Amino acid sequence: MTKAPRSALRRTLLQGAVALAATLPFGAPALAQATDFPTKPIRFVVPYPPGGPLDTMARMLAEKVRGSLGQPVIVENRSGAGGNIGADLVAKAPADGYTLVMGAVATHAINPWLFANLPYDPVKDFAPVTIVASVPNVLVMNVEFAEKNKIATLADLIDYAKKNPGKLNYGSGGNGSAGHLSGELLKARAGINVEHIPYQGAAPAQLALLSGQSDFMFDNLAASAPLIKDGKVKALAVTTAKRSSLLADVPTVEESGVKGFDLGTWFGVFTTGGTPAPVVAKLNKAYSDAMQQADVKQRLLTMGSEAPPMTSEAFAEFVKGEKAKYQEIVKISGASLN
């Protein structure tokens, strides 16, 4: 019996494969992958140290989505370089939905303009799943300094700064942090001259404020709320366009007369860019449903977040808008990191 040439055999097999594929509905492989997904544990990277609000919420959500996804979600802290190390790990992971990151305003909107050599593209290298939280920052003052100088409002603070140029200072968690950018934007928008003192993190900056080493700071609302309630710091304004339900009597910076001021801290779930849309949709549903559970909603409210879940498409547009917004703000601040 004469054997068929190998090239002819390969051609016959290829033609058969093409014919079989033609009988399948368009997008069947991706749909099949979404139907089966997930078939193994999911890795959920938190690009910051344990114990912070991102880490706490990631672990709470990991437990909630386990039931709907049918697989464990394992939280892993990979901190460093302002969140870039953990984010880059997910950017370069296989595009199959099995590696997630709790990205944030820093990793996806600020760092692209802050770091000269960012190892990932915050838009192209990620598939946004949904926002988890959006939390205002709040301008808080040292109580003794405020009382001594009769500063009760942001307008009072600006008036004092204009009469005493260079005498006020504000602390932050470091160069390029949300607190630093907020302070520099206030300087630019209000036309005041105040000194910036960078600390090694928000907690040391908060301690410096309490001890009187600094006069004011822009702090995360969740971190400052207990101090405000106990009268240990004085709240003058929140940084977002709308007031916070946690501090309903505290006006926004814009309401206080400083136009063009709308900054907040947000974080959300991302997976690797190129992940099939049906897989992203399945992750979106799992996390969105988890965020609607009563205990999760209560936890988010105690953090000062009132952001509802978003579709993956809406979250993607939100991230693009935030990235564009922070280009100007980082430029105004003069902050840059190698």
C-alpha positions in Angstrom: 0.0 0.0 0.0 1.4 3.4 -1.0 1.7 6.0 1.8 0.4 9.5 1.2 3.0 12.2 1.2 3.2 14.0 4.6 2.3 17.4 3.0 -0.9 16.0 1.6 -1.8 14.4 4.9 -1.2 17.7 6.7 -3.3 19.5 4.1 -6.2 17.0 4.6 -6.1 17.4 8.4 -6.0 21.2 8.1 -9.0 21.2 5.7 -10.9 19.0 8.2 -10.1 21.3 11.1 -11.3 24.3 9.1 -14.5 22.6 8.1 -15.2 21.6 11.8 -14.6 25.2 12.9 -17.0 26.5 10.4 -19.8 24.5 12.0 -19.2 26.1 15.4 -21.0 29.4 16.4 -18.8 32.5 16.3 -17.0 33.0 19.6 -17.6 29.4 20.8 -14.1 28.9 22.2 -14.4 32.1 24.4 -17.9 31.1 25.4 -16.8 27.6 26.3 -14.0 29.1 28.4 -16.4 31.4 30.2 -18.8 28.5 30.9 -16.0 26.4 32.4 -14.2 29.3 34.2 -12.9 28.9 36.8 -11.6 25.4 37.0 -8.8 26.2 39.5 -8.0 28.6 42.3 -7.7 32.3 41.4 -4.8 34.5 42.5 -5.8 37.9 43.8 -2.8 40.3 44.1 -2.8 43.2 46.5 0.1 45.5 45.6 0.3 47.0 49.1 1.3 45.6 52.5 -1.2 43.6 54.6 -3.7 45.4 56.9 -4.6 48.4 54.7 -8.1 49.1 53.4 -7.3 47.5 50.0 -6.0 44.4 51.6 -8.9 44.2 54.1 -11.5 44.5 51.3 -9.7 42.1 49.0 -9.8 39.4 51.7 -13.5 40.1 52.5 -14.5 39.9 48.8 -12.3 36.8 48.2 -14.5 34.9 50.7 -17.7 36.2 49.2 -16.9 35.4 45.5 -15.7 31.9 46.4 -19.3 30.6 46.6 -20.4 32.0 43.3 -17.2 31.1 41.4 -16.8 27.7 43.0 -13.0 28.1 43.5 -10.8 29.5 46.2 -9.6 33.1 45.7 -6.1 33.4 47.2 -5.0 36.9 48.3 -1.3 37.6 47.9 0.4 40.8 49.0 3.1 41.9 46.6 4.0 45.4 47.7 6.7 47.8 46.5 7.4 50.7 44.2 4.1 52.5 45.0 2.1 49.4 43.9 4.0 48.9 40.6 5.5 45.5 41.5 2.1 43.8 42.2 0.4 45.5 39.3 3.2 44.5 36.9 2.9 40.9 38.0 -0.7 40.8 36.9 0.0 42.8 33.7 2.3 40.1 32.5 0.3 37.1 33.7 -1.6 34.8 31.2 -4.7 36.5 29.9 -7.1 33.9 31.3 -8.8 35.6 34.3 -6.9 33.5 36.9 -4.8 36.4 38.1 -6.4 39.5 39.5 -5.1 42.7 41.2 -6.7 45.2 43.5 -5.6 48.2 41.5 -5.9 51.7 42.7 -5.8 55.4 41.7 -2.0 55.2 42.3 -1.3 52.2 40.1 -3.6 53.1 37.2 -3.9 56.9 37.2 -1.0 58.6 39.2 2.0 56.3 38.7 1.9 56.6 34.9 2.9 60.2 35.3 5.0 59.9 38.4 7.4 57.1 37.3 9.7 57.7 34.4 9.9 54.0 33.5 6.6 52.4 34.5 6.9 48.6 33.6 3.3 48.3 32.4 0.7 50.2 30.5 -2.2 50.9 32.9 -4.8 50.8 30.1 -3.6 48.2 27.5 -2.2 45.7 29.9 -5.3 45.3 32.1 -8.9 44.3 31.7 -10.9 46.3 34.3 -13.5 44.2 36.2 -15.3 46.6 38.5 -14.7 49.5 40.9 -14.8 48.5 44.6 -14.6 51.7 46.5 -14.2 55.4 46.0 -13.3 57.3 49.2 -12.9 61.1 49.7 -9.8 62.5 51.3 -10.4 65.2 53.9 -8.4 68.3 54.8 -7.7 68.1 58.5 -5.9 70.5 60.8 -4.1 70.3 64.1 -6.7 71.4 66.6 -4.5 73.6 68.7 -3.2 75.5 65.7 -6.6 76.0 64.3 -8.0 77.3 67.6 -5.1 79.5 68.3 -5.3 81.2 64.9 -9.1 81.2 64.7 -9.2 78.9 61.6 -12.7 77.4 61.4 -13.1 77.0 57.6 -11.0 76.4 54.5 -11.5 80.0 53.6 -10.0 81.0 56.9 -7.0 78.7 56.2 -6.4 80.2 52.8 -6.7 83.8 54.2 -4.1 82.9 56.9 -1.8 81.4 54.3 -2.0 84.5 52.1 -1.3 86.8 55.1 1.6 84.5 56.3 3.3 83.1 53.1 5.6 80.2 53.7 4.7 79.8 57.4 2.1 77.0 57.0 3.1 73.5 56.3 1.3 70.3 55.4 2.3 66.7 55.8 1.7 63.8 53.5 2.6 60.1 53.1 5.4 60.9 50.7 6.2 62.6 47.4 3.5 61.7 44.8 1.1 60.4 47.4 -2.6 61.4 47.2 -2.1 63.8 50.1 0.9 65.5 48.4 -1.0 65.9 45.1 -4.0 67.3 46.9 -1.8 69.8 48.8 -0.1 71.0 45.6 -3.4 71.3 43.8 -4.7 73.4 46.6 -1.7 75.7 46.4 -2.1 76.1 42.7 -5.9 76.7 42.8 -6.0 78.9 45.8 -2.8 80.8 45.1 -1.1 80.2 48.4 2.5 79.4 49.5 2.7 76.5 52.0 5.5 74.0 52.7 5.2 70.3 52.0 6.7 67.8 54.5 6.8 64.2 53.1 6.7 61.3 55.6 7.3 57.6 55.1 3.6 56.8 54.9 0.2 58.2 55.9 0.4 56.9 59.5 3.6 58.8 60.4 2.1 61.9 58.7 -1.0 61.6 60.8 1.1 61.3 64.0 3.0 64.4 63.0 -0.2 66.3 62.6 -1.5 65.2 66.0 1.8 66.2 67.7 1.9 69.6 66.0 4.9 69.0 63.8 2.7 69.8 60.8 -0.3 72.2 60.5 -2.6 70.3 58.2 -2.8 67.3 55.8 -5.1 65.7 53.3 -5.9 62.3 54.9 -8.0 59.4 53.8 -11.5 59.8 55.2 -11.6 56.3 56.7 -8.4 56.9 58.6 -9.3 60.4 59.8 -13.0 59.8 60.7 -12.4 58.4 64.2 -10.0 61.3 65.0 -12.5 63.8 63.7 -15.3 62.3 65.8 -13.1 62.4 68.9 -12.1 66.0 68.3 -8.4 65.2 67.9 -8.2 66.9 64.4 -10.4 69.5 62.8 -12.0 68.7 59.4 -12.3 71.7 57.0 -13.3 70.2 53.7 -13.6 66.9 51.7 -11.8 66.7 48.4 -14.5 65.1 46.2 -17.2 66.9 44.1 -19.9 65.7 46.6 -20.0 65.7 50.3 -19.6 62.5 52.2 -22.4 61.0 54.2 -19.9 60.3 57.0 -19.2 64.0 57.2 -22.4 65.6 56.0 -21.7 68.9 57.7 -18.2 69.2 56.2 -18.3 71.1 52.8 -16.3 70.2 49.8 -13.1 72.1 48.8 -15.0 73.5 45.8 -18.0 74.6 48.0 -15.4 76.4 50.1 -14.4 78.6 47.1 -11.6 76.6 45.4 -12.8 75.8 41.9 -11.7 72.8 39.9 -11.0 70.5 42.8 -12.2 66.9 42.7 -9.9 64.2 44.0 -10.5 60.9 45.8 -9.0 57.6 46.5 -10.4 54.7 44.6 -9.6 51.0 44.1 -11.0 48.2 42.1 -10.5 44.7 40.5 -8.5 44.2 37.3 -7.3 41.2 35.5 -4.8 40.8 32.7 -5.4 42.6 29.4 -6.6 40.4 26.6 -8.7 38.1 28.9 -11.8 37.0 27.0 -14.8 39.3 27.5 -17.0 36.4 28.8 -14.5 35.6 31.5 -14.3 39.3 32.5 -18.1 39.4 32.6 -18.3 36.4 34.9 -15.8 38.1 37.3 -17.7 41.3 37.1 -20.9 39.6 38.1 -19.3 37.7 41.0 -17.7 40.8 42.5 -20.6 43.1 41.8 -23.0 40.6 43.5 -20.6 40.3 46.5 -20.5 44.1 46.9 -24.3 44.1 47.2 -24.3 41.8 50.3 -25.3 43.7 53.5 -22.1 43.2 55.4 -19.9 44.3 52.5 -22.0 47.3 51.9 -21.8 48.3 55.6 -18.0 47.9 55.5 -17.7 50.1 52.5 -19.9 52.7 54.1 -17.8 52.8 57.2 -14.8 53.5 54.9 -16.7 56.5 53.4 -17.3 54.8 50.1 -20.7 55.1 48.3 -19.6 54.0 44.9 -21.9 51.4 43.3 -20.4 48.5 41.2 -19.7 49.3 37.6 -19.8 47.3 34.4 -16.4 46.4 33.2 -16.9 48.9 30.2 -17.9 51.7 32.5 -15.0 51.1 34.8 -12.6 51.1 31.9 -13.9 54.5 30.8 -13.6 55.8 34.4 -9.9 54.7 34.6 -9.1 56.4 31.3 -10.6 59.6 32.6 -8.8 59.4 35.9 -5.5 58.8 34.2 -6.0 61.9 32.0 -7.0 64.0 35.0 -3.9 63.1 37.0 -1.5 64.0 34.2 -2.2 67.7 34.9 -2.2 67.3 38.7 1.2 65.5 38.8 2.6 68.1 36.5 1.3 70.9 38.9 2.9 69.1 41.9 6.3 68.8 40.3 6.5 65.3 41.7 8.5 62.6 39.8 10.1 59.3 40.8 12.6 57.2 38.9 
